[in-house]
Structure formats: C-alpha cells, structure tokens
Amino acid sequence: MAGTGKGPTDRQREFGARVRAQRRAVGMTQEALAHRAGVHRSYVGSLETGGRNPSLETIARLATALEVDAADLVAGLQAVRGRRGT
C-alpha cells in the first residue's frame, strides 16, 4: 500500500478482486474503467492488486463507471481481515 510500507491487506486485495471481476464481467479494459471513473489507468491496476485503499468518493466513481451499486463492491468486507486483525 502506498505510503505505509506495510503492504496491502486482505480487505484491499478482496476489494480489488471485486473491481477486477466486475470490470471483466462487463468487458471493460482497465483503461476504459479509469477513463469512465476519472482516475489514472495505473491507479486501476494498483487498486485491482490491492495496492490502493480507495476513498469513498473513488468507490462511488468506480461503481458508477461499472454500473453497479457501491454496496455491491463493499458488501461483507468488514468480515475480511484488515490491519491489526480488524
């Protein structure tokens, strides 16, 4: 994860996997998703591998670009391990 030096959490990896799966399900490239969500393509790549911890605003923009509800991307993530076992 950028800035912490601790690496991605399981929660970040799971969120990224959900974004990737949804993107692929709709036949969208990382570049197309980035353009539609207003983020850089490299950000999408990093997000999909768990290397980013997106803000609520970014989650909403990704969901809009993917034409899903933001809740679909985050449902159940509280049960996935984050930092310090949370």
C-alpha positions, 0 to 999 in steps of 0.5 A: 500500500502506498505510503505505509510500507506495510503492504496491502491487506486482505480487505484491499486485495478482496476489494480489488478482486471485486473491481477486477471481476466486475470490470471483466464481467462487463468487458471493460479494459482497465483503461476504459474503467479509469477513463469512465471513473476519472482516475489514472489507468495505473491507479486501476491496476494498483487498486485491482492488486490491492495496492490502493485503499480507495476513498469513498468518493473513488468507490462511488466513481468506480461503481458508477463507471461499472454500473453497479451499486457501491454496496455491491463492491463493499458488501461483507468486507468488514468480515475480511481481515484488515490491519491489526486483525480488524 
